[in-house]
């Protein structure tokens, strides 16, 4: 069986902070924009084989999100 890796999602509470840290390490991501439902936005660090690291953050600081099955869902009652 041959498996390939498409991308690795990486959620962080501050997209600017995590992209700056990757940049400090010599890995400069590009801003990718807001996801289609507007709940998160992301930056992408692409590689020559078309795989990439996706860095994501919630778009609203007044809401609390948690990763659930690879997506961000609002926590009940918040």
N, C-alpha and C positions, 0 to 999 in steps of 0.2 A: 504494500500500500504506500502511495506517495502523497504526503500531506504538504500543503503550502500554507504559509502564514500571510494573510491579507493585511490585517492591521491589529494593533494593540491599543485599546482605549485606556486612557489614563485620566481619571477625574481628580481635580484639585480645587480647593476653595478660592483660589485667586489665579486666573489665567496669566495675568501679567507677571506675577511672581514665578510661576513655574516655567514660563517661556524664557524669562531672564536667566533662570538657573540652568536650563538646557543650553542657552546661548553661552553662558559662562563656561560650560563644558565643551564648547566648540560645536554644538549641535543646534543650528539655528532654525527654528520652526517658522512657518509662514502662517499668518492669520487666515483662517478658513471661513469665518463668518458665523452667522447664527443658524442653528439647525431649524428645520422647517416648521416646527411647532413653537419656536421662540423661547423654549425653556432653557436651552443651553447654547453656548457658543464655543468655538474651538479653534485651535491652531493645529497645524499638521507638520510633522517632520517626515519627509519622504525619503525613500532610498531607491537606488538604481534598479532594484528588482520589482519596483512598483508597490512594495509593502510600505507601511507607514505607521508612525506613532501618532495617535490622535489625542491631543490634550483638551479636556473639556472642563467647563465651569458653568454653574447655573447663572442665568442672566439677571436674576432678581435677588438682591441681597436681603430683602425682607421676607423671603420664603426659605424654607428649609427643605433640602432635597437629599435623597440617599440613593446610592446605586442599587438597583433591583434588576437582576437578570440582564445586566449590560445597558440598562436605561436609567434615566432619572425619574423617579416618581415622587410626588409630594407626600410627605408624611401626614397621615391622618390626624386631624385636629389642629393642624398648624395653620 
